[in-house]
């Protein structure tokens, strides 16, 4: 198979959809020789911030001289972004070799009663684990795909587990209440494996605390400086406080498990990114007692150079065009707050495309309140809601002063907003990773 044929085959598996469960993954891993037992790893779950936290941890450890694999999803530019080692995507020829090993088993499973076809995420995860087993990394940072308890990545035995935060998302799969979602996320907690979390919601934190106690997993919490009381049952607390917002990013202080860190810079915008970076600091401090030496210099250097495109990323100026992968209500709230903190503009024009399984009503309500103009569109993916469906939601909301525009595809939406925007206006493209990925490709091609 060629590289292009490999990508076509992987993407063709998407028709099997989402089928939560670990039976297929465990059986596939056994047939592959259990590659997931051949490397040490960190497992990261949570509703938002998983990718950013994973990148911060990876960047710090690499700055300290370690070889680190990073497995994330979905991808922003090309498929190989999902599977990387030492900041380099999996090489095309290596991807082909790993697919050639995995594909016969995938086809066999599709004919096996009781197992059925594997999902695309299961197949990609097996390819990644097989790759890392042969690459001999010092550590692999693994981002869960959806939920936690039944996620394909939840077969690993990590050095520690991270749950960034918990809010309602994927309600058709994870449950309609915050308590149900939190239980699914808590499913990644392993027996006696430490848990780091930045979850603040009392319901979610209670569930994580109870599950950690059941599993005898030491609990470490990230909180803003000045909290009047530490979360109950936390073995340790890592605190953060923002110092300064600057055009290039932001500065913060951190009171860690072992040391204090002053004037730490990160190039990512939004207070939630300070929280994610603080979570990373707590993790790498803990790892010092497990063979990974990191000092203040490596921590600051790693955070300073961390890059995670598509998160309040500026693509052009005059008019300023910003993309952000806010894909659920909590992310939209945090994004809007960060925009007010980091940017100023005469008018805010929003381009939005949302997946069918999201709470589009609440997301659109927040965006309509923040925007001066809004364009409803759809990225080129089958699971995206149509602009007409989004328009019906907006009309039902009855927001005064904003009349939505409709563009059937993202290319047309971008052209339209650029014709509408003046040099002092700001265009925000958001709603899903698929929306911003397509928009980003259009701007890169244009420039």
Buried (B, 14 or more C-beta within 10 A) or exposed (E): BEBEEBBEBBEEBBEBEBBBBBEBBBBBBEBBEEBBEBBBBBBBBBBBBBBBBBBBBBBBBBBBEBBBBBBBBBBBEEBBBBBBBEEEBBEBEBBBBBBEBBBEBBEEBEEEEEBBBBBBBBBBBBBBBBBBBBBEBBBBBBBBBBBBBBBBBBBBEBBBBBBBBBBBBBBEBBBEEBEEBBBBBBBBBBEEBBBBBBBBBEBBBBBBBBBBEEBEBBBBBBBBEEEEEEBEBBBBBBBBEBBEBEEEBBBBBBBBBEEEBEEBBBBBBBBBBBBBBBBBBBBBBBBBEEEBEBEBEBBBBBBBBBEBBBBBBBBEEEBBBBBBBBBBBBBBBBBBBBBEEBBEBEBBBBBBBBBEBBBBBBBBBBBBEBBBBBBBBBBEBEEBBBBEBBBEBBEEBEBEEBEBBBBEBBBEBBEBBBEBBEEEBBBBBBBBBBBBBBBBBBBEEEE
